[in-house]
Amino acid sequence: MYKIKYDQYDPVANSDAIVQGDKYRFTILTSKLVRIEYSESNQFEDAQTKMVLNRNFQTPDYKVYDSEHSLKIVTKDLIVKYNKREFSPYGLSVELNGEVFHPYKGIWHYGDKLDNLKGTKRTLDFINGSTELEPGLMSKYGISVIDDSDSPVFLDDGWFQERQSNQEDLYVFAYKRNYLEALNDYYELTGHQPKLPRYALGNWWSRYYPYSEESYLDLMNQFENEKIPFSVAVIDMDWHLVDIPEKYGSKWTGYTWNKELFPKPERFLRKLKDKGYATTLNIHPAAGVRPFEDMYKEMAEELNIDWENEEYIDFDPYSENFLEAMFKYIYHPNEKIGVDFWWMDWQQSPHQLDENNDPLWILNHYHYGDNQKNNHLGLTFSRYFGPGSHRYPIGFSGDTVISWETLDFQPYFTATASNIGYGWWSHDIGGHRHGIRNDELMLRWVQFGVFSPINRLHSADSPFLMKEPWNYNSPYDELMRKYLRLRHKLIPYLYTMNVLSSEDNLPLIQPMYYKHPYDNNSYNVPNQYYFGTELIVCPLTEKTNSETLNSHFKAWLPEGNWYDLQTGLKYVGNRMMDIYRTIDKMGLFLKEGSIIPLTDTDIFTDSIDNPEDLSLLIGYGNSGEFLLREDFVGKEKTEESSQTKIAFNQEKDQIIIHAAEGNLDAIPEQRSWKVKLYGVKVKNATVKSNSDVYEVSGNYVSSLNCTIIDVPKTLVNEQIVVQLNDYEVPDQAEFKLGKILTFLKNAQTYNLDKEALYAICNSGKGKSQILAEINSFSADTDVLNAIMEIILA
């Protein structure tokens, strides 16, 4: 078993950051973050813990006021008051310095249960709709507390032990509404999110179903024939023996391949690898290793288990010898024949869960660590175990009920997980169990999955729970195909965000209030989020209205101008608004000057390689830039990546694709670029590279208010400048009128009403008069609101 050691972090704080006395110790980590400890035996912990890896922060300025019975510590951002006794509500407090946003919540007294913006939850098993979430770091009132008192500690050899000190160990975050700063310091304290292997960012196929080698490969072939790309093949528990003698108990735990279904496992895994898939196997380890398993005898002998009398090898994650034997006899042999990582399906804990004593964190830590052997990027697939879980991606959120209510909860659930640093949730897209069959619901879930951290289709073992697009009615089937293809085209953007999440402490999904903490509107759109640095996503989670044939979403756009990537409409921001979308569309908003790199949207590929053909989505109207980050595609770690800076200069009417820098061996030698410039009609442009100059024509797509400019293959170490020559900004009034006409043609309502409404919109009157007439018109409210959305865009 390969044990990771966090040698890059230093758990010992600077001595000048510590204020210590009899039975207490305060560590001023930043001006907004303080560690507070109490120990009757004066034992204080300096080792790394399950949650905390690093305490060696740069010591901030602070003052200490010390008297016989009181202690006061003051930084520029907080005030600690303590009466030098056992911690109590009246004897210990942390108060915010400066302006606060609540008449009495600017102070925390020991023991206070602080309300905040929530974090996440261990599992959504059996949940239908919403559920209560655990606390996070972010609070509108400015203070949050994390208790690390009982957390086990790591030893120098990579193993762990229960904490020996008898103490309280609290971390008080006093960041007011500086949410991104709080998250950054949390990562500095607890460890950074690791970078994922590129294959994890594609589509995952998963189903609890007794596949055979033949049926699984036939299914993969059909996906390929249908041009539906996947990058991860998940094999649920039927890969191992489940029809076992009754005397051995549960069928869930198993490690011996079912040779009736998979006669030659190595051959099966090799064929998946040849198709470009990474593979994970599901395991439920609670029942240990029983005598019917192939590896039982060898493993029992090594562990001094009485194999002759069929003594069970009990599951014992607290035994280093047991875990070493598990990896030696079970995991490593399977990895040798082609398993890339493991799905740790652990849910066998007491009802009243103590996360510090729960085996889940041990399994996550050592499985993820072992997966890093041979200089690989690690990966495991398991449930959340509490603060610190972000170091062991990817999360499996559990067996949800199939319903609109469950779908409606998941965008919020995913966004708030960032409040405790947990950035890589994977949901059962489409839901797992029970519920209803509804083709529109499945499509909307896939759309959300494409714009969520990990897109994994999965369901329970039932002939009626299917996720293959061809099992759905038209047009839902083809739209599911379209979105699954889009996920793989997004990988250049997603991989860059993957790098930023690790290096710059920026989770892929961020609630709107991260960037707009003082605008109350940002708190009122819980299902809306930033998807990376460039895109705002509004996933549709309501049924389509029978008259408008649109779904509704209450959105908020921050200040600035924004393009909807699927309609081409340009919206003025700094307002709440109702948006309406047909089943083929979501709310996908790109700000002026923002840039999104994708694999060429007009070319199908099921490869996750760094592409030769790229598209650039750019919002005309402001300057901006994007740094495309790329590495080798495999599991191996790389010391140096490739970076390609892409810039749009509004003043000079130029798109500049800078020469790639860094590790050019990781990317193709030449690349073509398809520039998609929203909000402008370009007739022609000049393309200049180090070796060539030529003219190109722009192709204006009127339905999207977008010009496409094709740049042929050019060496990646050459700079490309696209100079816009003859161009114009199209008339938005005419464009909007066309959108209204299309909407009314499709609306399932009275034709005379449609004629009258279109006449109002086409009257040539002022916007305010048109809006007043529409607002007073007697028709379905959603019909009127959908028209007003377009007019007000």
N, C-alpha and C positions, 0 to 999 in steps of 0.2 A: 504494500500500500504506500503510495506516494503522498507524503504529508506536506502541505504547504506551510511555510513559515512567513510571517509578515515582517521580515527583517527590514523592509523599507520604511516601517513606522517605528516610532520610539514611544513606548508607553509611559516613560518617566518624564514628568513635567519639569520645566526649569525651576530651579530652587528659588529664584527670585519671584516666582508666581505663587508661592505657597505661604499661607498664613496659618500657623499651627499652634495649638495649645493642648491642654489636658483634655483628651477624649475627642477633640475636634480637629478637622483640617479643612481649609478652604483653598481651592486652587483657582486663580483668576486666569482662565485660558484665553479669553478675549475680553474686551470691554463690555461684551454682551453675553458672555457665556462663563458660568462659574460652576465648578464642581464643589459639592458640599458633602463632607463625610463625618460620621460620628461612630466612635468605637469605645465601648467600656474598657476594653483591654488595650487601647491605644495601638491596635494593629490596623494599618492602613495599606491599601492595595496599590501596588505599582506595576503589576503585571497586566498584560493584555487580557481582556475579558471577551466573553461571547459577543458583546456589543461593541466595546471600545478597544481600538488598536493604538491610537496615537494621542498623547497628551503634551507633546513637545511643541507647543505653540509659541509664537513670539510674544513675550510678556508685554501686556499693555501698561500704560501709566495708571496708577491707582494710589489711593491714600488709605492709611489704616489709623483708626482712632481707637486706642486700646485702654481700657480701664479695668479695675478689679472685677467688676461684674458685667461688663458689656464690651462688645466688639462691634465696630462699624467699619465697613470697607466701602470705599466710594470710587467708582470709575466714572468716565464721562457719560455712561449710559445706564448705570444701575447703582443701587445702594443696598448693601447687605447689612442687616442688623441682627445681632445674636446676643443672648443673655448668658452664654457660657455654661448652660445647663443641658440636660437631656432635651433633645429637640421637641418643641411644642409649638402650637399655633401662636401663642403670645410671646414666645421666646426667639423665634426665627422667622425672618421675612426677607424678601427681595422686592425692592421697589424700583420702578422705572424712573429714570431721570428725564426731565423735560415733558413735553406735551404728550398726553395720553388721550385715548378715544372712548373713555367710559368714565363715569363719575367716581367709581370705586374699584375698577378692575386694573388699575395701574400698579397693584401690589399683590404679591403672593405671600400668604402665610403658610407655614409648614402644615401639611395635611389638606390644604385646599384642593378640591377637585375642580380643575380649570376646564371650562368649556373652550373648545377650539374648532378648527375647520376640518377635523377628523383626519384619520390616516387610512388604514385598510383593515383587513380581516383575514384570519387564517384560511377560511374556506367558505364557499357559497354552496356547499352540499345541501341539496333538498330545498334550497331557497326558491320561492316563487315570488318574484318582485324584489322589494328592498329589504334591507336588514341593518341593524345598528353596527356602526364601524368603531374600531378602536381609535383612541386619540392619536393625533399627529403632532407636528412641531408648530404648525402655523396657527396663529390666533389673531383675530382682529384687535384684541385688547393687548397683545404684545408679549405675553409670558406663557411659556409651557415648561413642563418638567418631565424628565424621563428618569425612571428608577432603575439603577443597575446593581442594586444591593446584593442580590443572591446569584448573580451571574457567575457561572464557572470561569476559570482562568486558564489560559494556555501556558503550557510549559515550554522550555527551550527546545525540547526534542520534537515538538509538533503535536504532542498529546495534550490532554487537558486534565484538570482535577476540580473537584468542588471547592469553592472558596473557603478558606480556613478562618479568615478574619470575621469577627462578630461586629458588623457595622451597618450603617446606612450609607448609601452611595448614590447621590442625586446629582443630576445635571440640569441646571436651570438655564433655559434659553430666553433671553430678554431682548428680542430683536424687533419689537413693535411690529410694523408691517413690512419690514425688510426681508421678505420671504426668501428670495433667492440667496441673500447673504446668510440667512439662517441655515438654508439647505446646504450651501457650500461648506460652512463650518461644521455641520453635522457629518458630511462626508469626510472632512479632514479629521474629525474625531473618530469615526467608526470605520473608515476605509472607503475607497472609491468604488463606484460601480465598475465591474470589469467590462472589457470589450467583448462582444459576442462574435463567434465565427459568422462569416457572411451568410452561410447557408441557413442560419436560424431566422433570417429576415424574410425568407420566401414563404410560400404557402406550405402548411403541414397537413398531411392526410392522416386522419386517425379515426378509428371506429372500433368499439367493443364488439367484436364479431369473430367467429371461429374460421378465419381465413385459412386456406392451405397455401403452400408455395405457388401452386398453379393458379388458384383464384386471385391471389394478391397480385401476382405479376400480370395476369390478364387484365386486372383492373388498372394497373399502372400503364399498360399498353393502351387501354382505352382512353385514359386521360391524355396520353401523348397524341393519339389519333384525333381527339377532340380539341387539341391545342390548349389544354388546361395545365398550366405548369405547377409542379410541386418540387420542393427541395428537401423536405424531411418526411420520411416514412416512419410512422409510429405503429408498432405492433403491440396490441393490447394483450391481456394475460393469457389468451389461448395459444400463445406460442409455446407455453410449457404444459406439462401434464395437469389436467384438472379432474379427470375421471380416476380418482385415486381410491385405494381401499378405505372403507368407511372408518376403520380403526385409527387412521392417521388424521382424521379431522378435516379441517377447512381445505377447500379447493383453491383458495385465493393465493396462498403462498406456494411458489414452485420455482424450480430452477433447471429442470430437466426438459430438454426440447421434446415436444410431441412429434415423434418420428412418423406417425401416420399422416399428419398434416405437413410436416417439414422433414422429409426423409433425409435430406442433406442440407443442414442449416448453413454450412459454409458456402455452398453453391447458391442458395437463396440470397444470402447477404451480399455475395459478390455480384450477382445480377442486379441487385438494387444499386450497388456502388457503380456499376457500369452505366446505369441509367442516370447517374448524377445525384442520387439521393443519399443523404445521411440517414442513419437508422437508429432508433431508440426502442428499447424493450421495456414493457411495464413490469414492475415487481411490487409485491405486497410482502414485506419481509417479516411480518409479526410472528408467524408460526415457526420461525427458525428453519433448520434443515432436518428433514425427517428421513427415516431409513429407506424410503422408496427412491430417493434421489440418487442419480448416477455418482455424484461426488461424495456421497455421505460417508462411505467407509474411510476413504483417505483423509477426509477432513476430521472425522471423529478420532482417528488414530492420532492426528497431530494435536488435537485438543484434549487428549486423554479421556475421551468419552467411551463408555462401554458399548461399543458397536455390536458385539456379539449378542447382547441382550436388547438390542435396538433402543438404546437410550437416545432420546431426542437431543439434538444440538439446539439448545434454547437460544432464542434471539437475545443477545446481550451486548448492546452497543456501548456499554460502559467498560467492556473488556477489550483491551487493545489486541490481545491474542485472537479473540473471536473475529474482530473486524479484519485483522490481517489475513486470517484464514478465508473469510468471505471473498476478499479481493483475489486471493491466490487461487482458490478452487472454483469460484463462480464467475466473478466479473472479468478478470483478466483473460481467461480462456475464451470467453465470448467476444471480448474486444479484439482479441487476436484474429478471430475469423470474420470480423466486420462490424460489430456493434460500436457505434460512435459515442453514445452516452446513454444514461439510464433514466427511466421515468420512475421516480421514487414515490409510489402511491401509498404513503403512510397516513393512516387516519385512525390508529388504534390507541388513542390516548384516553385517560379518564375524562369524565364529563366536566369536572372542574379542573381545567388545564393549568398547570404550572409550567410556563414556557421555558423556565430555566432548567427544569428537570425532564422536560419532554425530550424523547429520543430524536425527534424530527431534526433539531438543529445539529445533532451529532451526525446524522445521516447526510444532511445537506453539506455540512462542512467537509466531511471526509470523501464523499463522492465527488464534490466539485474539485477538491484538492487533487484527488487521484486522477481526475480527468485532465489535469494540467501536466501530467508526466510527458516525457519526450518533447518538452518545450511547446506544448499545445496550448491554445486558448481553451480554458475549461468551460464545461457546460454540464448542468444537471437540470432536471425537470421535476419540481417538487412543490410542496406547499409552503406558505409563509409561516415563519415561526416567531415573529416579533422583530423589534429593532435590531438591525445588523443583517437581516435576511437579504438585503440588496446585494451582498457580496457573493451570493450563490444563485445566479439566474439559471433557469427561468422559472417563474411562478406558474403553478397550475391551480386555477381558482375553484375547481370542483364541479360537482354534478348538479347543475341547475335545472329547474323545471322550465319547459318550453312554453313561453308566454310573452305577450307584448310587455307585460309588467317587468319581467326579468330583463328583457332587452333594454327597456327604458332606464333601468338602474345601472347597467354596466358602464356606460360612458362616464357617469359621475364616479362610480366605484374605481375606475381605472385612473381617472385624473387625480382623485384625492390620495391615491396610493403614493404619488410623488411627495405628499406632505410628510411621509416617513421615509423618503428616499427610495421607494420600491418602484423602479421604472419599467420592469419587464414582465408584466402580467400576461398570461395566456388563458383565454376563456374557451369553453366548449362552444364554438361558433355555431349558432343554430339551436343552442340549448342541448341538454343531455337526456332528459327523461320526461315521460308523461306528457302533459300539456296537450296541445292541439297541432294538427297539420294545417299550416297556412303558408301558401307559397310566397305571399308578399312579406310575411314575417321573416321567412328564411332569407329572402333577398336583402331585406334591410339589415339583417344580422351579418350577412356576408359583407355588405358595404361598410358597416362599422368595423368588422374584423380587418378589412384591408387598411383602414386608418386607425388601427390599434397597434400596440407594441408587437404582438405575435399573432399571426393569423392561422389558427388551428381549427379545422373542422373536426367535430367529434360528436358521438352520440352513444346511447346505451345499446345493448344487444336486443334488437327488436327488428323484425322484417318491415316494420312501418316507420322506422327512424332511419332515413337515408339522407345523405348530404351530396350525392353525385348530382350535378346540375341536370343531367338528362332525365332524372326522375321527377322533375318539376315541369309544370305546364308553361307554355309559351305565354308571354315573352320572358317570364322569370328565368327560364333555363339559360337563354342566351345572355341575359344581363348578368347572371351569376358568372358565366364564363368570362364576360368582359371585365368584371371587377377582379376576378382571380388573376387574369392576365395583367391588369393594372398593378396589382401588388408587386409582381416581379419587375415591372418597369420602374417602380418606385425605389428599387434597391440602391441605386447610386445615391439618392437622397437619404434613404434610411441608414445606409452604412456610414455616411458622413455624420449623421446624428448619433449613431452608435459610438463613433470615436469621440464626439463632443460630450456625450454623456459620461464617458470614462475620464477624459482628460480635463474637461471644463466643468464637470459636475452639473450638467444640464440634462435632466431627464427628457426623453423624447416627447412625452405628453406632459403639458403644464396647464393647470387651471388658469383661467383668464386673469384672476387676481394676482398672479405672480408678477406680471408686467404692469398691472394697473391697480395697485393695492389701495389707492385712495379714491377710486371711482366705485361707488356702491353698486353700479350696474354690473360690474365684473363678478359680483357675488350672486347675482340673480339669474345666471345662466349656467347651472351646474352641469349640464350635459354638453357644453361647448368648451373647446380647449384648443390650445396651440399644439400643433403636430409638427415638432421641430421648430426651427427658427423662422420659417417663412410662411407657414400655412395655418389658417384657422379652420377647424373642422366643426360642422354642425351635423351630427348623425341623425337621421330621421328615425324616430321610434314610435310614431303614431300611425294608425291605419289611414289609408287613403280616403279622402272625402268622396262620396259617391257622385257628387255634382261637379266638383272641380277637377277630379282625378289627380289631386295633389295631396301630399301630406304637409302638415304644418309644423313649424319650429319657431319658437320665440328666441330671437338672436339679439346679440349686442355686438356692434362693431366699434372698436376704439377709434380714436381720432385719426384722420387721414382718408385716403381714397382707396377702395378695395374692389378687385375684380372677382366675380364668381367664375371659376374656371370652367364650369359646365354650361353656363348660359351666356357668358360674355358681358353681362350687365356690370356696370360700374356704379358702386355705391359710395355715397358720402358717409363717412363714419361719424363717430361720437354720438351714437343714438341706439336706442332699442328699436327693434322692428320685427314684424312677423314675416317669415319667409315661407314660400309654398313651392314644393318640388314634386314633379312627377316621379314615378317609381324608378326611373333610370338615373335620377340625380339626387345629390345630397347638397349640403351647403359647404362649399370649398372656396375659401376666400384668400386671395393673394393680394398683398399690399403693393401699391405703386413702388417700383424700384426693387421689389423682391425677385429672387431668382431660384428656380427649382430645377435641378438636373435629373433627367430620367433616361432610361434606355429608350431609344428611338420609338416613339409611340406608334409608328406606322409599320414596324417590323416585328413579327412574332419571334420570340425566343423563349425557350424554357431553361436556358442557361443562367446561372447566377454569376458568371464570370464578369470581370470588369469589361464593359461593352466597347466594341469598336464604333458603334453608332449611338450617339447621344442626342436627346432633345433638351432644349432649354426653354422653360416657361418663364417669361419676364413680364412684369407689369409696367407698362409705359406710364410716364408721368413724374418720375423721380429717379435719382441716381441710386445705385445700390451695388453690392458685390456679394459673392458667395465663394467659399473655398471648398472645392471638391476634394474629399479625402478618400484614398484608396490604398488597399494592402493586397497581399497575396490572398487568393480566395480560400485556401485550405485552412486547416485547424491550427497551423503553426503560428507562433508569435513572430512578429517582425519588429526589428529594431527601428527601421526607417520606412515610412510610408511615402506615397506619392501625393503631391498637392497640386491642384490646378486652380488658379484664381480666375474667376469669371466676373467681369464687371460690366455694368451698364452706365454710361455717362450721358445723362439727359442733356446737359449743356452742349456737348459736342456731337450728339446724335450718334454715339458709337457703342457697339458691343465689343468688348475686348476679351478674348480668350487667351490668357497668358500662357507662355510655355510651361509645360509641366515641370515640376521640380521634385527632387528627392529620388526615391527608388523607382526609376522608370522601368525596371524589369518587371514590375508588378502590373503594368498596364500595356495595352496594345501599342505597337509602334506608330500606327496611324489611326486617325479618328475622323468620322464625319460628324457634323453638327446640324441639327434641325432647330433653328431658332423660331420660337412661337411668341410673338410680341403682341400682348393684349392691349387694345385701346387705340390702335393706330393702323392706318392703311398705307403700306409702303409699296410704291410701284417698282422701285429698283434700288439696289445698294451696290457698293463697291467692297469687295473682299480683298484684303491685303494680308499676305503672310510673308515670311522671310524670303520665300522663293518664288512668289507669284502674286499677280494682281489681276483681278477679273471682275466683270460685272455680273450680277445675278438679279433676276426678277423676283419680286415678292408676290406671294399667292395669298390674297385676302379671302378669309373665310367669313362671310357675312354673318352666319348664324352665331359665331363666337366673337365677332368684333376683334379678329385676330389675324395678323399677318404671319405667314410661314416663309422663312428664308432658309434655303438649303445651302450649306457649306460643305463641299465635297471633301473627301479624305485628305487630311493634311498630317504631316509628322507632328507628334505630340510635343516635341521639343522646339517647335516654332510657335511664335505668337501670331494670333489671328485677330485682325481688326475688321469688323463689319461696319462700314460707314453708310448710314441711312441717307439717301439722296432725295428722291422725289417722294414725299409722303404727306399725308393729311390726317387730321383727327376727324373721324366720321361724325355725322350729325346724330347725336344721341336720341333726339326726339323721334326721328324716323326709325331708328333701331328699336326703340322702346315700343313704338306703335306696331311694329312687326311682331314683337313678342306678345303684345296684347291680343293681336289678331289670332296668332297661333293658339294662345290659351283659350280664347273664346270659341274657336272652331272645335276644340276637343271637349269643352265643358258640357256636361250632361244636364243641360237646363233649357229653358224656353228660348226658342230661336228669336222671338220678337224682343225678348229682354237682351239677347246678345246683340241684335242689331242696334237697339237703343244705346246700350253701353258703348259699343264701338263708335257710334256717331258722336257721343259725348267726348270720347278720347280723341277723335279726329276732327273736332270742331275748330281747332285753331285758337281756342280761348286760352287764357293764362292758366298756369298749373293750379293755383289756389281755387279758381272757379271750377275747373274740371274736377278737382278732388271734392269740392263741396257738392257738386251735382251727383257724383258717384256715391258719396257717403249718404245722400238722402234718397238714393234709388231703392225701391222695394225689391230686394232679391236676397238670395242666400248670402249670409255675412262673409263666408269664406270666399265666395266668388268675388265679392266687392273688394275684400282685403287683398286677394291675390293680384287684382288689377292695380290697386293702390301701391302695392309693393313695387311693381314695375315702374309706375310713374315717379315714385319717390326715390328710386335707385340713383 
